[in-house]
Amino acid sequence: MRLTEITYGTAQAFEGYGPGFFRVGGHVLRGAVLVTPWDAGPWGGLGDWAGPVSLKDRIDVLLLGMGAEIAHAPRAFREAVEADGIGLDVMSSPAAARTYNVLLGEGRRIAAALLPV
């Protein structure tokens, strides 16, 4: 099997995570984060879907990381994301970070909103 190193160009990719933090694009971000190929920063959590203005028409899928374990997304959050025409895929935060990097490497239009582990 031939292994090829993945390069992301200028896109923001997850490099690691730990208790209460994520490492993205060479920076450590504490707490909940919203990561897109063009930006990474703090996120207000499940009560803060700020995506409609900045993410609508820019992404196809939002990966929602619910922390260390998978859990259901609150109905209001799910409905707000889907009302903007964005698909929602809910999983644990570690799985969401890995999935984000794979899809980013494929050039997909994605973002990740992750709660800390």
N, C-alpha and C positions, 0 to 999 in steps of 0.2 A: 504494500500500500504506500502510495506516495503522499506525503503530508506537505501542505503548502501553507506558509504563514499568511494570515489574513491581515490586510491593511485597510484602514478605514478613511484614509485621506484626512480631511479636516473634520470629519464627522465625530461626534462625541460617543465614545464607547465605554462600557463598564470595564474597569480594570481589577476591581475587587470590592469586597464588602466585609463588614464585621459588625459587632454589637453597636447599633446606633449610627453607623456611617456607611457611605458608599464612596468608592474612589472612581471618578469619572473624568476622562480627559486630563489626567495628571493632577486633579484637585480632589481634596477630601471634602465631601458634603455631609453634614450631620443632619439627622432626622429624615423626614419624608422628602423625596425628591421627584422632580418632573424632568425627564431627560428626553430630548429630541435629537435628531442628527445635527442640528445647528445650535443647540443651547442646552445647558444643564443648570439646575438651581433648586432652591427650596420649593416645597409644595405644601399648601395648607392642609392637606389630607382629604379625607372622604367628604367633608363638608364644603370643599372648595373646588368646584369644577370651573376653573378659569379658562378652560380650553376653547370654548366656542369662539372667542375673538381671535386667539392666536393659532389654534390648531385646525379649525374648520377649513376644509379644502386643502390642507397641507399634509394630512396623514389619513391613512385608511384604517389603521388598527391602533388601539391603545391597549398596551399590556398593563394590567393592574396587579401589582404585587401587594398581597395582603399581610406581609410580615413573614414570620417563620413558618406559618402554616397556611394552607389555603382556606379561604372562607368566602361566603357569598358577598358580592358587592351590594351595598344598600340600594334599594329600588330606585330612589330619587337620583342617585348618582348614575346608575345604569341608564335610566330613561333620559337623563340630560345628555350623556355621551351619545347615545343612539339617535336622539333627536337631531344631532348635528351631522348625522350620516356617517358616524365613526363606529367601527366594530369594536367590541370590548371583549378581551380575553383575560379572565381572572385566574391567577395562580399564586403560589408563594413568591415572595420577593426574590429569593435566590434563583428560582426557575425563570422568573420574568427577566432578570438581568441576563441570564445565559441566552434565553430565547431572543431577547432584544439584539444581542451581539450577532447571533446567527442571521437574523432577518436583516440587520443593518449591513452585514457583509454581502447579502444578496441584493442590496440596493432597494429594499422595500421601504414604503412610506409609513413609518411607525413612530411611536413614542412610548415611553414607559413612565408610569406614575407608581412609585414604590413607597410603601410604609417600611420603616426600619425593622431590622431583624432583632 
